[in-house]
Amino acid sequence: MPNADPTVRPVATSSTDASGLDQTKSGWKKRRQRFSGLAFVLPGVLLLLLFLAGPFLTAIGLSFTSERLASPLPTRFVGLDNYIATLGSETFRQALGNNIWFTIIVVPVQTAFALGLAMLVNQRLRGVRVYRAIYFSPVVMVMTVAATVWLLMYSPDRGLLNGFLSLVSFGTLQSDWLQSETMALPSIMIMSIWQGVGFQMIIILAGLQEISEDLYEAAAIDGATPWQRFVSITIPQLRNTLLFVATVTMILSFRLFDQVWVMTRGAPLGNTNTMMLEMVNVGFEQQQIARGSAIAVVFFLIVLTLTIIQRRFIKEEVN
Amino acid sequence: MRSKTRGRRLAMYAFMTLLAALFVFPMVFMVAGAFKPDVLVLAEGNTWRAFWPTEASFDNFSGAFRRGEFGQLFLNSTIISTSVVALGLVVNSLMGYALARLPFPGSWLLLLSVIALTIIPLEAVAIPLLWMMSEVGLRNTYTVQILPFIANPLFVYLFYTFFLGIPRELEEAARVDGAGPLTTFVRVTAPLAKPAYATVGILSFLFIWGQLLWPVLVTSGPDVRPLPLGISVFVTQPPISWGQIMAFAFMMTIPLLIIFIVFQRWFVQSVASSGVKG
């Protein structure tokens, strides 16, 4: 059987240089193989065109029009109007600001927390797998369930958290959590970190396990302290993994939707509004498909920028 | 010396257990709340009794079925999730396999396009997709919640890299016996790729079971509404019954919990592999 893939090492087989009969047979096989290749990718290609690439181009196209959901009004080309309206809107700017705040706080805290947890469960200790499973378990709860449970825990007068706070502070510490203008967004941050940190922990743990033991042993022989080993071995070796985790968390921060939808819908006074909530409000509730598409494009540009920055910082692994 | 390391180990366990409590307490709270009368969920909400199912009964569960239509929503979520996972495994693995093993003119360009497409999140296409789906009258169906999520560029790529790593010789033996590409794939390659199927299957189930944004846009009644949207509606549906809400939340978690407990090794591996550097 001749190797039909030119990019992979060619395997010399007897049929390539054999009789003419074999040649036609192998040519036919080659064609059949190409045909199969096309047939195999066809369903995937159609679906990706229809539900990903197509809508993506449509988003860009629609964002320059006046299209509304199920409206008899004719569609007009409006140039950059939707972008100007979006970026000029007080609500949108507040929502974007909230996303940025969320990113600034959550990305470093969650990444560091995940690294700490990963190092804890990477120890050679009996029962460490149980701890790993427990730290990961909120991921299994899915975000809407976690947000629902935390919604009750954040209740100012009946909530578990205020109950605990007042217990440890002898009744002096209390918070209105989600109903407080200053604490609402931090409350969302806390529960988001709680729910998502296990996922990051697992990815970092996989990175930790790839670091060669020899490096640590050599350092121990040189008399390096645990902190020195952490700074000069663990961190540099995990560089790409940490960058990846931080970027994914950043992108997730801009996708923030489920928690705020369940817990606050942007209240109080827009203090927990987010880009995605705003996109649903404008594009769906207010039926302004075109302006919703403009928000989607702005959102995509943010994601694209973050991804490009990550790619530039990731170093090729040196063997 | 010995007692010192022992002491340190005990301290380590104590620390890790404290952290574990931090992760577990909302779940214990949820399960306890699911079993106790409504009034007590609130009355004991800020005491240590919040973690104890006082006056336990199954009333909240029947309430979640009756008032929250848990049965219908669970059926909806099950139909949507299993369809997406099953069809997705077939479509994405076929595509990944062809890109790795059955090249055709332009297949390298397709591979690059697939990698480029992984950057586009669902959120960036949700609004125009909503517009397209409502133009063709597909809103409020199972179809509209299944079709868009079958093909996934990240999963195609995961399959592609996995298939590249399978030794060619194994397939060639089958080819010599006269098997065509499809037979070879089904009989030889796919069975060797079980880890890839498990990984992608778990990741895609985790994602689709929890999906909220898309159902918010395309469903409007309980007939086809999935659980995540269902619980967000139930939380605001008067009279608000926290006991029933907790029962709803608990039951909604059970399928993933079972998958997690039974396939823990695969589950962890699939999460780790979502971090492969592209």
Boltz contact constraints between the chains, C-beta under 6 A:
constraints:
  - contact:
      token1: [A, 1]
      token2: [B, 172]
      max_distance: 6.0
  - contact:
      token1: [A, 1]
      token2: [B, 175]
      max_distance: 6.0
  - contact:
      token1: [A, 5]
      token2: [B, 103]
      max_distance: 6.0
  - contact:
      token1: [A, 33]
      token2: [B, 102]
      max_distance: 6.0
  - contact:
      token1: [A, 33]
      token2: [B, 181]
      max_distance: 6.0
  - contact:
      token1: [A, 34]
      token2: [B, 104]
      max_distance: 6.0
  - contact:
      token1: [A, 36]
      token2: [B, 102]
      max_distance: 6.0
  - contact:
      token1: [A, 36]
      token2: [B, 181]
      max_distance: 6.0
  - contact:
      token1: [A, 37]
      token2: [B, 98]
      max_distance: 6.0
  - contact:
      token1: [A, 37]
      token2: [B, 102]
      max_distance: 6.0
  - contact:
      token1: [A, 37]
      token2: [B, 104]
      max_distance: 6.0
  - contact:
      token1: [A, 38]
      token2: [B, 104]
      max_distance: 6.0
  - contact:
      token1: [A, 40]
      token2: [B, 94]
      max_distance: 6.0
  - contact:
      token1: [A, 40]
      token2: [B, 98]
      max_distance: 6.0
  - contact:
      token1: [A, 41]
      token2: [B, 95]
      max_distance: 6.0
  - contact:
      token1: [A, 41]
      token2: [B, 98]
      max_distance: 6.0
  - contact:
      token1: [A, 43]
      token2: [B, 91]
      max_distance: 6.0
  - contact:
      token1: [A, 44]
      token2: [B, 91]
      max_distance: 6.0
  - contact:
      token1: [A, 44]
      token2: [B, 95]
      max_distance: 6.0
  - contact:
      token1: [A, 44]
      token2: [B, 151]
      max_distance: 6.0
  - contact:
      token1: [A, 47]
      token2: [B, 150]
      max_distance: 6.0
  - contact:
      token1: [A, 47]
      token2: [B, 151]
      max_distance: 6.0
  - contact:
      token1: [A, 48]
      token2: [B, 151]
      max_distance: 6.0
  - contact:
      token1: [A, 51]
      token2: [B, 148]
      max_distance: 6.0
  - contact:
      token1: [A, 52]
      token2: [B, 117]
      max_distance: 6.0
  - contact:
      token1: [A, 55]
      token2: [B, 125]
      max_distance: 6.0
  - contact:
      token1: [A, 55]
      token2: [B, 128]
      max_distance: 6.0
  - contact:
      token1: [A, 55]
      token2: [B, 129]
      max_distance: 6.0
  - contact:
      token1: [A, 56]
      token2: [B, 120]
      max_distance: 6.0
  - contact:
      token1: [A, 56]
      token2: [B, 125]
      max_distance: 6.0
  - contact:
      token1: [A, 58]
      token2: [B, 128]
      max_distance: 6.0
  - contact:
      token1: [A, 59]
      token2: [B, 128]
      max_distance: 6.0
  - contact:
      token1: [A, 62]
      token2: [B, 128]
      max_distance: 6.0
  - contact:
      token1: [A, 120]
      token2: [B, 16]
      max_distance: 6.0
  - contact:
      token1: [A, 131]
      token2: [B, 16]
      max_distance: 6.0
  - contact:
      token1: [A, 131]
      token2: [B, 20]
      max_distance: 6.0
  - contact:
      token1: [A, 134]
      token2: [B, 20]
      max_distance: 6.0
  - contact:
      token1: [A, 134]
      token2: [B, 23]
      max_distance: 6.0
  - contact:
      token1: [A, 134]
      token2: [B, 24]
      max_distance: 6.0
  - contact:
      token1: [A, 135]
      token2: [B, 23]
      max_distance: 6.0
  - contact:
      token1: [A, 140]
      token2: [B, 256]
      max_distance: 6.0
  - contact:
      token1: [A, 140]
      token2: [B, 257]
      max_distance: 6.0
  - contact:
      token1: [A, 140]
      token2: [B, 260]
      max_distance: 6.0
  - contact:
      token1: [A, 141]
      token2: [B, 253]
      max_distance: 6.0
  - contact:
      token1: [A, 142]
      token2: [B, 210]
      max_distance: 6.0
  - contact:
      token1: [A, 143]
      token2: [B, 210]
      max_distance: 6.0
  - contact:
      token1: [A, 144]
      token2: [B, 212]
      max_distance: 6.0
  - contact:
      token1: [A, 144]
      token2: [B, 228]
      max_distance: 6.0
  - contact:
      token1: [A, 144]
      token2: [B, 231]
      max_distance: 6.0
  - contact:
      token1: [A, 145]
      token2: [B, 249]
      max_distance: 6.0
  - contact:
      token1: [A, 145]
      token2: [B, 252]
      max_distance: 6.0
  - contact:
      token1: [A, 145]
      token2: [B, 253]
      max_distance: 6.0
  - contact:
      token1: [A, 148]
      token2: [B, 231]
      max_distance: 6.0
  - contact:
      token1: [A, 148]
      token2: [B, 235]
      max_distance: 6.0
  - contact:
      token1: [A, 148]
      token2: [B, 249]
      max_distance: 6.0
  - contact:
      token1: [A, 149]
      token2: [B, 26]
      max_distance: 6.0
  - contact:
      token1: [A, 149]
      token2: [B, 30]
      max_distance: 6.0
  - contact:
      token1: [A, 152]
      token2: [B, 242]
      max_distance: 6.0
  - contact:
      token1: [A, 158]
      token2: [B, 42]
      max_distance: 6.0
  - contact:
      token1: [A, 158]
      token2: [B, 45]
      max_distance: 6.0
  - contact:
      token1: [A, 158]
      token2: [B, 46]
      max_distance: 6.0
  - contact:
      token1: [A, 160]
      token2: [B, 50]
      max_distance: 6.0
  - contact:
      token1: [A, 162]
      token2: [B, 46]
      max_distance: 6.0
  - contact:
      token1: [A, 163]
      token2: [B, 46]
      max_distance: 6.0
  - contact:
      token1: [A, 163]
      token2: [B, 47]
      max_distance: 6.0
  - contact:
      token1: [A, 199]
      token2: [B, 271]
      max_distance: 6.0
  - contact:
      token1: [A, 202]
      token2: [B, 268]
      max_distance: 6.0
  - contact:
      token1: [A, 202]
      token2: [B, 271]
      max_distance: 6.0
  - contact:
      token1: [A, 202]
      token2: [B, 272]
      max_distance: 6.0
  - contact:
      token1: [A, 203]
      token2: [B, 272]
      max_distance: 6.0
  - contact:
      token1: [A, 203]
      token2: [B, 275]
      max_distance: 6.0
  - contact:
      token1: [A, 206]
      token2: [B, 272]
      max_distance: 6.0
  - contact:
      token1: [A, 244]
      token2: [B, 275]
      max_distance: 6.0
  - contact:
      token1: [A, 255]
      token2: [B, 123]
      max_distance: 6.0
  - contact:
      token1: [A, 257]
      token2: [B, 213]
      max_distance: 6.0
  - contact:
      token1: [A, 258]
      token2: [B, 212]
      max_distance: 6.0
  - contact:
      token1: [A, 262]
      token2: [B, 232]
      max_distance: 6.0
  - contact:
      token1: [A, 276]
      token2: [B, 123]
      max_distance: 6.0
  - contact:
      token1: [A, 283]
      token2: [B, 127]
      max_distance: 6.0
  - contact:
      token1: [A, 284]
      token2: [B, 217]
      max_distance: 6.0
  - contact:
      token1: [A, 289]
      token2: [B, 131]
      max_distance: 6.0
  - contact:
      token1: [A, 292]
      token2: [B, 127]
      max_distance: 6.0
  - contact:
      token1: [A, 293]
      token2: [B, 127]
      max_distance: 6.0
  - contact:
      token1: [A, 293]
      token2: [B, 128]
      max_distance: 6.0
  - contact:
      token1: [A, 296]
      token2: [B, 124]
      max_distance: 6.0
  - contact:
      token1: [A, 296]
      token2: [B, 127]
      max_distance: 6.0
  - contact:
      token1: [A, 299]
      token2: [B, 124]
      max_distance: 6.0
  - contact:
      token1: [A, 300]
      token2: [B, 124]
      max_distance: 6.0
  - contact:
      token1: [A, 307]
      token2: [B, 119]
      max_distance: 6.0
